[in-house]
Amino acid sequence: MIIGAGIVGSTIARELSRYYLKIIVVEKKSDVAFGSPTKANTGIIHAGYDDKPETVRAKLCSKGNAIWHKIAPEVGAPFKEIGSFVVALKEEEMSVLKEFKERGEKNGVPDLEIIEGHEELLKREPNLNREAIAALYAPTAAITSPYELAIAMAENAMENGAKILLETEITDIMVKKGELRSIQTNKGRIRTSYVVNAAGLQADEVSAMAGIDSFNIHPRKGEYYVFDKVLNGFVKHVLFPVPTPISKGIVVAPTVDDNILIGPNANDVEDKNDSATTSRGLDEVFSGALRLMPKLAEKKNIMIANFCGLRPETDTNDFILESYDEVRGFVNAAGMRSPGLTAAPAVAQTVAALLRKSGLEMSEKDSFSPFRKPIDQSVRRLAIERAKELIARDPTWGHVVCRCERVTEGEVLEAIRRGATTLDGIKFRTRAGMGRCQSGFCTSHIIKILAGELGISVKDVTKRGGNSRLLLYETKELLRRAGLDD
Ligand SMILES: Cc1cc2nc3c(=O)[nH]c(=O)nc-3n(C[C@H](O)[C@H](O)[C@H](O)COP(=O)(O)OP(=O)(O)OC[C@H]3O[C@@H](n4cnc5c(N)ncnc54)[C@H](O)[C@@H]3O)c2cc1C
């Protein structure tokens, strides 16, 4: 059993699906990648130079980066190796660049280079702050779409035999004489001898259910702005400032979909469900971004969205990746704060080793296939010949439902066939609703398609499952309720 279908749980499921095992992922939300950290982060596959070499994070970050280079293309997830800069604006920041370079080399990060002189920097990053004096260049840093990556890993795990139970919440874990027996969920009890806890922000609560209550997870919020893709090309690399003690600092970076992302700030909050951005936090993000790229001040009117994510922080600031003699078969993959997305495949390999050490028999399947086909994006990418072929076969591929991102009905139908049941599920698989109009145009089309395919009323279509229905009353019913139907 794997608890949690975020990037960590999905990647562990895919790793374990190489073996003859019965794998079940249990996720309380209505889709994969709906947890805050996986759906709302910066999407950077970090090179791995900033964590101290003795930490688990350092050991797994550069390793995870190398593995993603191989497996993100295998599962057809977006991945661009664009490189990153840590930018020094003052002489006194130079020592941090040197320290990071040394640390990175100890952590096994290849090809790190300190670039000095603003002329050279501006040649590589023309809109960078002209006061920049040097930068640590890490060519292996990459960008991805974190939710698409998690969905791709989950789909590939399922293709290799894993099962994912959605809307299934673990409420208790039964342990007898130091052995795992079963888990209790809101839908019944499941017998199991091995449990991997990848429950993100709730990993401390889940661990306590098994009797391991040695850590707490506290949420740290990070807020972002997204710029419209008319700015495509304005930023070429991932740009970091010299970091603060609690975060990597406010980043300016392109996304894999040609937008620009700025953020995140880092503020501790109480509530693990807090999903609100704040005007103060967003101001902090904007002024942080201007330090690296003052020219963004002229672009404020082409921001199209803001959002926030919660980091699952622990008191030690490090990942908790452990098995336990006192609860045999229980493995924690907890405290997965940044760089958890980057480290996920290395975390998955470590979890496999911990399970083996705990007695799980694991023999490799010949039938494992690492490859997954992504949803065809030929229309969106204007690959005209292939688009024509698709449309000739099925005209829904010629019906554009999201104009901003050029997403067709064919893609939406394919997303539903692959498991999407909500508006956000479609959005994360196809990008419908992520463009300039932020779903103003496509929502009604997608609600109708979802209702038709799922055989439900349009009133039962939700944004993200649970109580998030979008249409509450038909107009006539509302008028009648208000006594205005005459
Ligand atoms: C602002 C921010 C920026 C970041 N930027 C980066 C970055 O650029 N690069 C990088 O490498 N990392 C980054 N990270 C870190 C990265 O996002 C996380 O490490 C990663 O997403 C953690 O994934 P997860 O699967 O452990 O957790 P989650 O995404 O939280 O998944 C856990 C899942 O468990 C489910 N769950 C919880 N309790 C239960 C239960 N009782 N029963 C069933 N299911 C349950 C939840 O619903 C959830 O879906 C960032 C994080 C944040 C918040």
The ligand as a Tripos MOL2 file, in Angstrom:
@<TRIPOS>MOLECULE
LIG
   53    58     1     0     0
SMALL
NO_CHARGES

@<TRIPOS>ATOM
      1 C1          5.8480   26.4820   -2.9630 C.3       1 LIG1
      2 C2          6.5950   25.2150   -3.2780 C.ar      1 LIG1
      3 C3          7.6160   25.2170   -4.2270 C.ar      1 LIG1
      4 C4          8.3190   24.0530   -4.4960 C.ar      1 LIG1
      5 N1          9.2010   24.0350   -5.5410 N.ar      1 LIG1
      6 C5          9.8440   22.8880   -5.8430 C.ar      1 LIG1
      7 C6         10.6880   22.8210   -6.9810 C.ar      1 LIG1
      8 O1         10.7610   23.7440   -7.7960 O.2       1 LIG1
      9 N2         11.3980   21.6850   -7.1770 N.ar      1 LIG1
     10 C7         11.3370   20.6340   -6.3130 C.ar      1 LIG1
     11 O2         12.0600   19.6740   -6.5070 O.2       1 LIG1
     12 N3         10.4680   20.6320   -5.2790 N.ar      1 LIG1
     13 C8          9.7110   21.7220   -5.0350 C.ar      1 LIG1
     14 N4          8.8260   21.7510   -4.0080 N.ar      1 LIG1
     15 C9          8.6560   20.5370   -3.2040 C.3       1 LIG1
     16 C10         7.7180   19.5560   -3.8800 C.3       1 LIG1
     17 O3          6.6050   20.2070   -4.4150 O.3       1 LIG1
     18 C11         7.2640   18.5290   -2.8430 C.3       1 LIG1
     19 O4          8.4210   17.9620   -2.2800 O.3       1 LIG1
     20 C12         6.4230   17.4240   -3.4400 C.3       1 LIG1
     21 O5          5.3740   17.9250   -4.2100 O.3       1 LIG1
     22 C13         5.8660   16.5700   -2.3170 C.3       1 LIG1
     23 O6          5.0610   15.5900   -2.9110 O.3       1 LIG1
     24 P1          4.3400   14.4910   -2.0450 P.3       1 LIG1
     25 O7          3.8390   13.4830   -3.0040 O.co2     1 LIG1
     26 O8          5.2140   14.0520   -0.9370 O.co2     1 LIG1
     27 O9          3.1450   15.2770   -1.3220 O.3       1 LIG1
     28 P2          1.6620   15.6580   -1.8010 P.3       1 LIG1
     29 O10         1.6490   16.3140   -3.0930 O.co2     1 LIG1
     30 O11         1.0720   16.3920   -0.6290 O.co2     1 LIG1
     31 O12         0.9360   14.2630   -1.9150 O.3       1 LIG1
     32 C14         0.4860   13.5690   -0.7760 C.3       1 LIG1
     33 C15        -0.8850   13.0120   -1.0770 C.3       1 LIG1
     34 O13        -1.3010   12.2360    0.0600 O.3       1 LIG1
     35 C16        -2.7030   12.3630    0.1770 C.3       1 LIG1
     36 N5         -3.0830   12.0160    1.5460 N.ar      1 LIG1
     37 C17        -2.7920   12.6750    2.6790 C.ar      1 LIG1
     38 N6         -3.3350   12.0510    3.7400 N.ar      1 LIG1
     39 C18        -3.9860   10.9660    3.2660 C.ar      1 LIG1
     40 C19        -4.7590    9.9330    3.8890 C.ar      1 LIG1
     41 N7         -4.9790    9.9030    5.2070 N.pl3     1 LIG1
     42 N8         -5.3080    8.9780    3.0940 N.ar      1 LIG1
     43 C20        -5.1110    9.0000    1.7450 C.ar      1 LIG1
     44 N9         -4.3930    9.9660    1.1250 N.ar      1 LIG1
     45 C21        -3.8350   10.9340    1.8570 C.ar      1 LIG1
     46 C22        -2.9350   13.8400   -0.1550 C.3       1 LIG1
     47 O14        -4.2750   14.0810   -0.5420 O.3       1 LIG1
     48 C23        -1.9350   14.1000   -1.2630 C.3       1 LIG1
     49 O15        -2.5010   13.9700   -2.5510 O.3       1 LIG1
     50 C24         8.0470   22.8830   -3.7620 C.ar      1 LIG1
     51 C25         6.9960   22.8700   -2.8310 C.ar      1 LIG1
     52 C26         6.2410   24.0190   -2.6400 C.ar      1 LIG1
     53 C27         5.0330   23.9620   -1.7670 C.3       1 LIG1
@<TRIPOS>BOND
     1     1     2 1
     2     2     3 ar
     3     2    52 ar
     4     3     4 ar
     5     4     5 ar
     6     4    50 ar
     7     5     6 ar
     8     6     7 ar
     9     6    13 1
    10     7     8 2
    11     7     9 ar
    12     9    10 ar
    13    10    11 2
    14    10    12 ar
    15    12    13 ar
    16    13    14 ar
    17    14    15 1
    18    14    50 ar
    19    15    16 1
    20    16    17 1
    21    16    18 1
    22    18    19 1
    23    18    20 1
    24    20    21 1
    25    20    22 1
    26    22    23 1
    27    23    24 1
    28    24    25 2
    29    24    26 1
    30    24    27 1
    31    27    28 1
    32    28    29 2
    33    28    30 1
    34    28    31 1
    35    31    32 1
    36    32    33 1
    37    33    34 1
    38    33    48 1
    39    34    35 1
    40    35    36 1
    41    35    46 1
    42    36    37 ar
    43    36    45 ar
    44    37    38 ar
    45    38    39 ar
    46    39    40 ar
    47    39    45 ar
    48    40    41 1
    49    40    42 ar
    50    42    43 ar
    51    43    44 ar
    52    44    45 ar
    53    46    47 1
    54    46    48 1
    55    48    49 1
    56    50    51 ar
    57    51    52 ar
    58    52    53 1
@<TRIPOS>SUBSTRUCTURE
     1 LIG1         1 GROUP 0 **** ****
